Amino acid sequence: MEQFEVHILGCGSALPTTRHNASSQIVRVGNELLMIDCGEGTQLQIRKSRQHFARINNVFISHLHGDHCFGLIGMISTFGLLGRRMPLHIYAHPMLRTLLEPQLDYFCKGMQYEVCIHDIDPTVNKTIFENKNISVETLPLNHRIPCCGFLISEKPKKRHIRPDMLEYYKIPTYERSKLRDGEDYITPEGELIPNERLTTPPAPSRRYAYCSDTAPCPEITETIKGVDMLYHEATFANKERARAKETFHSTAEQAATIARSCEAKKLVIGHFSSRYDDESILLDEARAIFPETVLAKEGITLKL
């Protein structure tokens, strides 16, 4: 089975601290590296995590608060210094184009690669990226400015061929792709051999949902129903519930309630307020609602 991993580069909220970096993650699916958000200091975190700069081709920005995008111009410049040639694709609210293009023009003249900015509408659920293996769709959230999460889904896999049955029925090589697609096999004598006899079911496709900077948003639960892993902001403990409501953020308890409602297999909480020197209070409050909860932490790798 191909790797499907989430590398946490930063899981703090707006105010930088010595304990947490601003929001950023790298999601690895097979050989594909997707970046979600790019807060200040992200490129240093990439170095520390030993991820490959050159393999990051797609960046998804949830919204245009600085702790989610201040790291972009520095990272783009570094890519240029490293001699990058492949285009870099950035998916974000249309205002990013207005903000970023003057910076590119001033700081990044003469780069040998193209920065392609793709406008997205954070208010609708829509597929914004796909290739032969995965798709990425937006998840509208409820924040002070337009904001969306992202759902990364593996596409359905092909069935596994049974070598013993290929040999038994003397099935030629050119028929194998049809068998992987679920087709039956007809022998030269006209006998139909059911596909179920010749193959085994594929591994289930996995899904990862990223929801940062949002007040509780029950509307997304049907879209992310049954996800293998949910990352959900948990900026505050329950004691600060009024502050969470005022700033359109969530408490750990509220994040856990969303995870329970959507029947996620695992919950990862992050985007911690700088007021907490120890996030165990957030973990305890979340686990009281949803036991399969873990804390995000810079440098950790979470496997789906």
Order of alpha helices (4+ residues) and beta strands (2+ residues): beta-beta-beta-alpha-beta-alpha-beta-alpha-beta-beta-beta-beta-beta-alpha-alpha-beta-beta-alpha-beta-beta-beta-alpha-alpha-beta-alpha-beta-beta
